[in-house]
Amino acid sequence: MINHKFLVTSILSIIVIFSSSSLIFAHPHSGQTLIDGHTHQPQTEYIPLNGIIGIEKTFLIFHTSEENSLPWGYVEGKIANHVAAYPVIIQIFKDDEAVHFAQTDVNEEGNYEYKFRVLNVESENTTKIFDGNYHVTIFKVVYLKQNNLI
């Protein structure tokens, strides 16, 4: 049996903090993004759960360059039609392999934020956790009929 509370959520924006030249990100409602000479458009699908609520699943792409020097990234957003008590689930993949999974709570106003490390710096040793192109899948539980989504 699927635990729908665990499977949930999506994002209204994904922003990973890197130097300004090292990240290209896609916003689900902002249109197309150009990465490596190719145009990418975020895709969203809805999976009804019971006729009232459903899972909004959004696919995004982000890119980090070799020049990135900042250690932290974050995902944040505001969900207009969120269902209370369901977290946002964030899945990051590189070449179809899982890199990072996260879950974060949504507050009463529909806002959420998740911070994560993208670069480890220990003494003079630097290890890059994120470098290159990534596919991001974000899940949220939303009311379907509010926006005529079904």
C-alpha positions in Angstrom: 0.0 0.0 0.0 1.3 3.5 -0.9 1.8 5.9 1.9 0.4 9.0 0.2 1.6 11.3 3.0 5.2 10.2 2.3 4.9 10.4 -1.5 3.6 14.0 -1.7 4.4 17.4 -3.0 6.0 19.9 -5.4 7.6 23.3 -5.7 6.7 26.7 -7.0 10.4 27.5 -7.3 13.7 25.8 -7.0 16.6 27.9 -6.2 20.0 26.5 -5.4 22.5 29.0 -4.0 25.6 29.0 -6.1 27.6 31.8 -7.7 25.4 33.6 -10.2 27.2 32.1 -13.2 27.1 28.5 -11.9 23.4 27.7 -11.7 20.6 27.5 -14.2 17.3 26.6 -12.7 13.8 26.1 -14.0 10.7 27.5 -12.3 7.6 25.4 -12.9 5.5 28.4 -14.0 8.2 30.5 -15.7 8.4 28.8 -19.0 11.5 27.5 -20.7 15.1 27.2 -19.6 18.2 26.9 -21.8 20.8 24.4 -20.6 23.8 23.2 -22.7 22.2 24.7 -25.8 18.9 22.8 -25.3 15.5 24.3 -24.3 13.8 22.7 -21.3 10.3 23.3 -20.0 9.2 22.2 -16.6 6.5 19.5 -16.7 3.7 19.0 -14.2 1.3 16.2 -13.9 -1.6 15.5 -11.4 -2.3 12.2 -9.8 -5.8 12.2 -8.2 -6.0 10.4 -4.8 -9.7 10.7 -3.9 -11.4 13.2 -6.2 -10.7 16.1 -3.8 -6.9 16.0 -3.3 -4.1 14.7 -5.5 -0.4 14.7 -6.0 1.1 17.4 -8.1 4.3 16.1 -9.6 6.7 18.6 -11.2 9.9 17.8 -13.2 12.6 20.4 -13.3 16.2 20.6 -14.5 19.0 22.5 -12.9 22.7 22.9 -13.8 25.7 23.7 -11.7 29.1 24.6 -13.2 32.6 23.7 -12.3 33.2 27.2 -10.9 30.7 26.9 -8.1 32.3 28.0 -4.8 29.3 28.3 -2.3 28.6 25.4 0.0 24.8 25.6 0.5 21.7 25.3 -1.7 18.0 25.5 -0.9 14.6 24.8 -2.3 11.8 27.1 -1.4 8.2 27.8 -2.6 4.7 28.8 -1.8 1.8 26.5 -2.5 -1.5 28.3 -3.0 -3.7 25.2 -2.8 -1.8 22.9 -0.4 -3.4 20.3 1.8 -2.4 20.7 5.5 -0.2 18.1 7.1 1.4 16.9 3.9 5.1 17.6 3.4 7.0 18.6 0.2 9.1 15.8 -1.2 12.2 16.7 -3.3 14.1 14.1 -5.3 17.3 15.0 -7.2 18.8 12.7 -9.8 21.9 12.7 -12.0 22.1 10.3 -14.9 19.0 8.5 -13.5 20.8 7.8 -10.2 19.5 9.2 -6.9 21.7 12.0 -5.5 19.5 13.5 -2.8 16.0 13.0 -1.4 14.4 15.4 1.1 11.2 16.1 2.9 10.2 19.4 4.4 7.1 20.7 6.1 4.7 23.3 4.7 3.5 26.1 7.0 -0.1 27.4 7.4 0.5 30.0 4.6 1.7 27.3 2.2 5.4 28.3 2.4 8.3 25.8 2.6 12.1 25.8 2.5 14.7 23.1 2.5 18.5 23.8 2.8 21.2 21.3 1.8 24.9 21.1 1.3 26.2 21.3 -2.3 30.0 21.6 -1.5 32.1 20.3 1.4 35.1 22.3 2.4 37.4 20.8 5.0 40.7 22.6 5.5 42.1 22.8 2.0 40.1 19.9 0.6 36.9 20.7 -1.4 34.4 18.1 -2.4 31.7 18.9 -4.9 28.4 17.2 -4.1 26.6 18.8 -7.1 28.3 19.5 -10.4 26.6 19.4 -13.9 23.0 18.7 -14.9 20.4 17.3 -12.6 16.7 16.2 -12.9 14.6 17.3 -10.0 11.2 15.7 -9.2 9.0 17.5 -6.6 5.8 16.3 -5.1 3.1 18.1 -3.2 -0.5 17.3 -2.1 -3.0 19.8 -3.5 -6.7 20.4 -3.7 -7.7 19.4 -7.2 -11.1 21.1 -7.7 -9.9 24.5 -6.4 -8.1 25.1 -9.6 -10.1 22.8 -11.8 -7.1 20.4 -12.1 -9.2 17.3 -12.7 
